[in-house]
C-alpha cells in the first residue's frame, strides 16, 4: 500500500534527500509527477541485506508515495 506524502526535501548543495522527514540513502532513481491534482513520487532505493556484515548480494526496492490534492 502506498505511503502518504507529507513533505519532500531535496538539497542539491548538501545532497540531502528527505521524504516525510526521513533521510533517503542509496536512491538510484526518482520520479515526481503531478496530474489532475495528484502528486505521485516513485523512488528506487538500493538496500543491502546480510547477517555477517560482509559483502552480500543487493536487492532493489521501489517506494511509491501518492497524495491527492
Buried (B, 14 or more C-beta within 10 A) or exposed (E): EEEEBEEBEEEEEEEEBEBEEEEBEEEEEBEEEEEEEEBBBBBBBEEEEEEEEEEEEEEEEEBEBBBEE
